[in-house]
């Protein structure tokens, strides 16, 4: 098992130290993890700042746990970049200055609005909230290359104030097709984020039907991550996710070292 989306206390919304995450992973039999703490600059809410305050210290702490747990766990360096169009130069600078093994690029802010809050959904139908989110992902892929996978593709389903309905993940599939074509062309991928199983939809992010679509179009780079912010979240429902991936025809997952992909059959 490989958990490629873990947050430590370097992310302000996380509750566990790197040591706690490592020890939990070892106890669960996880073989490899990546710390992917938030690099989210220019956040619209003054009460929530998600950029790591000291990236040097963050990298050093990862190197410390790499040494401490080297006999029982592979620990890799990662980042979760919060994409906004006006931040492209800043994000490229962070990546150049602090090389890591793996980068998730995620959309957490759109048009200056945080989808975590209801203001993003005001004036939009449920379908429009999905489509606008996907449009921003497409813009990101068209204009930004410094990432390996797109994070939690159907993220808006988690926080929408409009009650969830079965089948809503099919909204915006035409845009998703454009996203997947470009990801495949650029040698990028998607993640299966198991934190989505906690949602009323009882599905990962994105829904397995979306993962199946990516795979059927020729997409090979798929990672699995818990998006853990506390010890209870590490490798959350991974066995279920692996079974569901096999059921849709996915037989391998992707690992990264120095931003280079490698595949492991499941």
Buried (B, 14 or more C-beta within 10 A) or exposed (E): BBBBBBBBBBBBEBBBBBBBBBBBBBEBEBBBBBBBBBBBBEBBEEEBBBBBEEBEEBBEBBEEBBEBBEEEBBBBBBBBBBBBEEBBEBBBEBBEEBEBBBBBBBBBBBEEBBBBBEEBBEEBEBEEBBBBBBBBBBBBBEEBBBBBBBBBBBBBBBBBEBEBEEEBBBBBBEBBEBBBBBBBEEEBBBBBBBBBBEBEBEBBBBBBEBBBBBBEEEBBBBBBBBBBBBBEBBBBBBEEBBEBBEEEEBEBBBBBEEBEBEEEEB
